[in-house]
Amino acid sequence: MTTDFKNYYIMATINLQDLREELKSARSKEELGELTLRLLKKIEHRYLPLHILAAERNEDVLQRLDFILKQAQGSVLDIGCYDGFYSIELAKRGHHVIGMDMLQVCIDYSRASAKSHSQIKVEFVKGFAEEIPFQNDYFDTTYLSHTLEHVFDERKSLDESARVTKDHGKLVVIVPAKLGNDPTHIRFVSSRELQKMLRMYGLVSEEFVVGKGIGYTCMIHRR
């Protein structure tokens, strides 16, 4: 059986909606992390590292990178860092970056990728968006690129993201413009919902079209 036919056969026999519903049944962020890892092992052929997609000139990945590079200032926290691509690219531009993901496999991959860039300031830690392991007012910029659709609690994740961002620092968020068929997307966050949530933390920018998603920046203002 060829690899292409095997992948087609796997996709034909897996109900993606059932997989999504399984993730949505998680009772805690820890259980969601375990279920997500189990799911990714089932359909790992669906996912490529972002640095490979960037090398192939994937417009969505490149537009997200351009948006993030334009918005970032000072020290940066990358929540949901996946393969570490955005973290490493930011660090190449002089930012001190910490990438964080709930999956240890993503942290291990990101650390391995960073080894070939010994002069940059980047590190990777395992952590949940709902419980960020850093003190208040720690980062100049915190960003979540296609992360809110994966987390256990999107509101708590934004609360925590704002907490660790300095007063007058930037909270940068990109979400998909539609739910799509990715089974790891357990919710759709609309433009209206995202604006409403971000306004709780400060001044929100206009909406930006970022690849296949929408993006906002929020200038944090402590009340």
CORRAUR-V671001 format. One record per residue. N is the residue number from 1. RES is the residue in three letters. PHI is phi as a letter, one per 20 degrees, with the letter a starting at -180 (999 if undefined). Layout:
n->N res->RES phi->PHI
n->N res->RES phi->PHI
This chain:
n->1 res->MET phi->999
n->2 res->THR phi->f
n->3 res->THR phi->f
n->4 res->ASP phi->f
n->5 res->PHE phi->f
n->6 res->LYS phi->f
n->7 res->ASN phi->f
n->8 res->TYR phi->f
n->9 res->TYR phi->f
n->10 res->ILE phi->g
n->11 res->MET phi->f
n->12 res->ALA phi->f
n->13 res->THR phi->d
n->14 res->ILE phi->d
n->15 res->ASN phi->e
n->16 res->LEU phi->f
n->17 res->GLN phi->f
n->18 res->ASP phi->f
n->19 res->LEU phi->f
n->20 res->ARG phi->f
n->21 res->GLU phi->f
n->22 res->GLU phi->f
n->23 res->LEU phi->f
n->24 res->LYS phi->f
n->25 res->SER phi->e
n->26 res->ALA phi->g
n->27 res->ARG phi->e
n->28 res->SER phi->b
n->29 res->LYS phi->f
n->30 res->GLU phi->f
n->31 res->GLU phi->f
n->32 res->LEU phi->f
n->33 res->GLY phi->f
n->34 res->GLU phi->f
n->35 res->LEU phi->f
n->36 res->THR phi->f
n->37 res->LEU phi->f
n->38 res->ARG phi->f
n->39 res->LEU phi->f
n->40 res->LEU phi->f
n->41 res->LYS phi->f
n->42 res->LYS phi->f
n->43 res->ILE phi->c
n->44 res->GLU phi->f
n->45 res->HIS phi->f
n->46 res->ARG phi->f
n->47 res->TYR phi->d
n->48 res->LEU phi->d
n->49 res->PRO phi->g
n->50 res->LEU phi->f
n->51 res->HIS phi->f
n->52 res->ILE phi->f
n->53 res->LEU phi->f
n->54 res->ALA phi->f
n->55 res->ALA phi->f
n->56 res->GLU phi->e
n->57 res->ARG phi->m
n->58 res->ASN phi->f
n->59 res->GLU phi->f
n->60 res->ASP phi->f
n->61 res->VAL phi->f
n->62 res->LEU phi->f
n->63 res->GLN phi->f
n->64 res->ARG phi->f
n->65 res->LEU phi->f
n->66 res->ASP phi->f
n->67 res->PHE phi->f
n->68 res->ILE phi->f
n->69 res->LEU phi->f
n->70 res->LYS phi->f
n->71 res->GLN phi->e
n->72 res->ALA phi->f
n->73 res->GLN phi->b
n->74 res->GLY phi->m
n->75 res->SER phi->f
n->76 res->VAL phi->c
n->77 res->LEU phi->d
n->78 res->ASP phi->d
n->79 res->ILE phi->e
n->80 res->GLY phi->n
n->81 res->CYS phi->f
n->82 res->TYR phi->l
n->83 res->ASP phi->e
n->84 res->GLY phi->n
n->85 res->PHE phi->g
n->86 res->TYR phi->f
n->87 res->SER phi->g
n->88 res->ILE phi->f
n->89 res->GLU phi->f
n->90 res->LEU phi->f
n->91 res->ALA phi->f
n->92 res->LYS phi->f
n->93 res->ARG phi->e
n->94 res->GLY phi->o
n->95 res->HIS phi->f
n->96 res->HIS phi->e
n->97 res->VAL phi->c
n->98 res->ILE phi->c
n->99 res->GLY phi->e
n->100 res->MET phi->c
n->101 res->ASP phi->b
n->102 res->MET phi->f
n->103 res->LEU phi->d
n->104 res->GLN phi->f
n->105 res->VAL phi->f
n->106 res->CYS phi->f
n->107 res->ILE phi->f
n->108 res->ASP phi->f
n->109 res->TYR phi->f
n->110 res->SER phi->f
n->111 res->ARG phi->f
n->112 res->ALA phi->f
n->113 res->SER phi->f
n->114 res->ALA phi->f
n->115 res->LYS phi->f
n->116 res->SER phi->e
n->117 res->HIS phi->c
n->118 res->SER phi->f
n->119 res->GLN phi->e
n->120 res->ILE phi->e
n->121 res->LYS phi->d
n->122 res->VAL phi->b
n->123 res->GLU phi->b
n->124 res->PHE phi->c
n->125 res->VAL phi->c
n->126 res->LYS phi->e
n->127 res->GLY phi->a
n->128 res->PHE phi->d
n->129 res->ALA phi->f
n->130 res->GLU phi->f
n->131 res->GLU phi->b
n->132 res->ILE phi->f
n->133 res->PRO phi->e
n->134 res->PHE phi->c
n->135 res->GLN phi->f
n->136 res->ASN phi->g
n->137 res->ASP phi->l
n->138 res->TYR phi->e
n->139 res->PHE phi->d
n->140 res->ASP phi->f
n->141 res->THR phi->c
n->142 res->THR phi->c
n->143 res->TYR phi->c
n->144 res->LEU phi->c
n->145 res->SER phi->d
n->146 res->HIS phi->l
n->147 res->THR phi->d
n->148 res->LEU phi->f
n->149 res->GLU phi->f
n->150 res->HIS phi->d
n->151 res->VAL phi->e
n->152 res->PHE phi->f
n->153 res->ASP phi->c
n->154 res->GLU phi->f
n->155 res->ARG phi->f
n->156 res->LYS phi->f
n->157 res->SER phi->f
n->158 res->LEU phi->f
n->159 res->ASP phi->g
n->160 res->GLU phi->f
n->161 res->SER phi->f
n->162 res->ALA phi->f
n->163 res->ARG phi->g
n->164 res->VAL phi->e
n->165 res->THR phi->e
n->166 res->LYS phi->f
n->167 res->ASP phi->g
n->168 res->HIS phi->m
n->169 res->GLY phi->e
n->170 res->LYS phi->d
n->171 res->LEU phi->d
n->172 res->VAL phi->d
n->173 res->VAL phi->c
n->174 res->ILE phi->c
n->175 res->VAL phi->c
n->176 res->PRO phi->f
n->177 res->ALA phi->f
n->178 res->LYS phi->b
n->179 res->LEU phi->f
n->180 res->GLY phi->m
n->181 res->ASN phi->d
n->182 res->ASP phi->f
n->183 res->PRO phi->f
n->184 res->THR phi->e
n->185 res->HIS phi->e
n->186 res->ILE phi->e
n->187 res->ARG phi->b
n->188 res->PHE phi->d
n->189 res->VAL phi->d
n->190 res->SER phi->f
n->191 res->SER phi->g
n->192 res->ARG phi->f
n->193 res->GLU phi->f
n->194 res->LEU phi->f
n->195 res->GLN phi->g
n->196 res->LYS phi->g
n->197 res->MET phi->f
n->198 res->LEU phi->f
n->199 res->ARG phi->f
n->200 res->MET phi->f
n->201 res->TYR phi->d
n->202 res->GLY phi->r
n->203 res->LEU phi->e
n->204 res->VAL phi->d
n->205 res->SER phi->f
n->206 res->GLU phi->f
n->207 res->GLU phi->f
n->208 res->PHE phi->d
n->209 res->VAL phi->e
n->210 res->VAL phi->c
n->211 res->GLY phi->l
n->212 res->LYS phi->e
n->213 res->GLY phi->c
n->214 res->ILE phi->c
n->215 res->GLY phi->c
n->216 res->TYR phi->c
n->217 res->THR phi->d
n->218 res->CYS phi->c
n->219 res->MET phi->e
n->220 res->ILE phi->f
n->221 res->HIS phi->c
n->222 res->ARG phi->f
n->223 res->ARG phi->e
